[in-house]
Amino acid sequence: MSMDFNLFMNDVVNQARQEIVSAGYKELKTSADVDEALTQKGTTLVMINSVCGCAGGVARPAAAFAVHYDKRPDHLVTVFAGQDKEATETARNYFTGYPPSSPSFALIKDGKICSMVERHQIEGFDPATVVSRLQKQFDEYCEEF
């Protein structure tokens, strides 16, 4: 039973990773990857991925659709909470003033946190609502493409 469960969870994790990468986000799996990505010039949207239902049903679809907009971040990256623990912990060090939350989104500009969409703003909402929240942040902090 345990072996089957582990295989099932690997499938779930792999599918969750593939969904966000297919949407154009770069996976950050190490602390060095995170530091390099989050100190880039410009705006960076960080999607904190997870295997929970609200990640698959709301956050990842919102991540995919939100970036089809006049204003959007310069860089799209993701860390996977519960999987790539070191990378996630390093990313959360940039989210000053916000408690750990997954799934969630952080908007970073020139290495500094601008805003977040936290789990409580995702869970129980539909993807369109989360897309709207993200695009409001893009309007405020991002340049037009």
C-alpha positions as CSV (number, residue, x, y, z in Angstrom):
1,M,0.0,0.0,0.0
2,S,2.7,2.5,0.9
3,M,4.5,1.8,-2.4
4,D,1.4,2.5,-4.4
5,F,0.7,5.7,-2.4
6,N,4.3,7.0,-3.0
7,L,3.9,6.3,-6.8
8,F,0.6,8.1,-6.7
9,M,2.1,11.1,-4.9
10,N,5.0,11.2,-7.4
11,D,2.5,11.3,-10.2
12,V,0.5,14.2,-8.5
13,V,3.7,16.1,-7.9
14,N,5.0,15.6,-11.4
15,Q,1.7,16.7,-12.9
16,A,1.7,19.8,-10.7
17,R,5.2,20.7,-11.7
18,Q,4.4,20.1,-15.4
19,E,1.3,22.3,-15.3
20,I,3.1,25.3,-14.0
21,V,6.2,24.8,-16.3
22,S,3.9,24.5,-19.3
23,A,2.4,27.9,-18.3
24,G,5.8,29.5,-18.7
25,Y,7.2,29.4,-15.2
26,K,10.8,28.5,-14.5
27,E,11.2,26.0,-11.6
28,L,13.6,27.0,-8.9
29,K,14.9,23.9,-7.0
30,T,17.8,25.3,-5.0
31,S,18.6,28.2,-2.8
32,A,21.1,29.5,-5.4
33,D,18.4,29.3,-8.1
34,V,16.1,31.4,-5.9
35,D,18.7,34.0,-5.0
36,E,19.6,34.4,-8.6
37,A,16.0,34.7,-9.8
38,L,14.7,37.0,-7.1
39,T,17.5,39.5,-7.3
40,Q,17.0,40.1,-11.0
41,K,16.2,43.6,-12.2
42,G,12.5,44.1,-13.0
43,T,9.4,42.3,-11.7
44,T,9.3,38.6,-10.8
45,L,6.1,36.7,-10.1
46,V,6.8,33.7,-7.8
47,M,4.1,31.0,-7.7
48,I,4.5,28.9,-4.5
49,N,3.1,25.6,-5.8
50,S,1.7,22.7,-3.7
51,V,-0.3,19.5,-4.1
52,C,-3.4,20.7,-2.4
53,G,-6.7,20.9,-4.2
54,C,-6.8,24.7,-4.3
55,A,-3.4,24.8,-6.0
56,G,-4.6,22.5,-8.8
57,G,-8.2,23.8,-9.1
58,V,-7.5,27.5,-8.6
59,A,-3.9,28.7,-8.3
60,R,-2.2,26.9,-11.2
61,P,-5.0,27.8,-13.6
62,A,-4.9,31.4,-12.4
63,A,-1.1,31.4,-12.8
64,A,-1.5,30.3,-16.4
65,F,-4.2,32.8,-17.4
66,A,-3.1,35.9,-15.4
67,V,0.0,36.5,-17.5
68,H,-2.0,36.9,-20.7
69,Y,-2.4,40.6,-20.0
70,D,-1.1,44.0,-21.2
71,K,1.0,44.4,-18.1
72,R,2.9,41.4,-16.7
73,P,6.0,40.5,-14.7
74,D,9.3,40.4,-16.5
75,H,10.0,36.9,-15.0
76,L,7.8,34.0,-14.0
77,V,9.2,31.5,-11.5
78,T,7.9,28.8,-9.1
79,V,9.0,27.0,-6.0
80,F,7.3,23.8,-4.8
81,A,6.3,23.9,-1.1
82,G,6.8,20.5,0.6
83,Q,9.0,19.2,-2.2
84,D,11.9,21.6,-2.8
85,K,12.1,22.7,0.8
86,E,15.4,24.6,0.7
87,A,14.3,26.6,-2.3
88,T,10.9,27.4,-0.8
89,E,12.5,28.5,2.5
90,T,14.9,30.7,0.7
91,A,12.1,32.3,-1.3
92,R,10.0,32.9,1.8
93,N,12.9,34.9,3.2
94,Y,12.2,37.5,0.5
95,F,8.5,37.7,1.5
96,T,9.1,39.9,4.5
97,G,6.0,40.6,6.5
98,Y,4.0,37.7,5.1
99,P,3.6,34.3,6.8
100,P,4.4,31.1,5.0
101,S,1.4,30.3,2.7
102,S,1.0,27.7,-0.1
103,P,-0.3,28.0,-2.7
104,S,0.4,31.7,-3.0
105,F,1.9,34.3,-5.3
106,A,4.6,36.9,-4.5
107,L,5.4,39.8,-6.7
108,I,9.0,40.9,-6.3
109,K,10.5,44.0,-7.9
110,D,14.3,44.5,-8.0
111,G,14.7,41.9,-5.1
112,K,12.0,43.4,-2.8
113,I,8.5,42.1,-2.1
114,C,5.8,44.3,-3.5
115,S,2.7,42.3,-2.7
116,M,1.3,38.8,-2.2
117,V,-1.8,36.8,-3.0
118,E,-2.0,34.4,0.0
119,R,-3.7,31.0,0.4
120,H,-6.7,32.6,2.1
121,Q,-7.1,34.8,-1.0
122,I,-7.1,31.7,-3.2
123,E,-8.8,28.8,-1.3
124,G,-12.6,29.0,-1.8
125,F,-12.3,31.4,-4.7
126,D,-12.5,30.7,-8.5
127,P,-9.5,31.1,-10.8
128,A,-11.0,34.2,-12.4
129,T,-11.1,36.0,-9.0
130,V,-7.4,35.1,-8.4
131,V,-6.5,36.2,-12.0
132,S,-8.1,39.6,-11.2
133,R,-6.1,39.9,-8.0
134,L,-2.9,39.1,-9.8
135,Q,-3.6,41.5,-12.7
136,K,-4.4,44.3,-10.2
137,Q,-0.9,43.8,-8.9
138,F,0.5,43.8,-12.4
139,D,-1.3,47.1,-13.1
140,E,0.4,48.6,-10.1
141,Y,4.0,47.2,-10.4
142,C,4.6,45.9,-13.9
143,E,5.4,47.5,-17.3
144,E,3.3,47.1,-20.4
145,F,4.5,44.5,-22.9
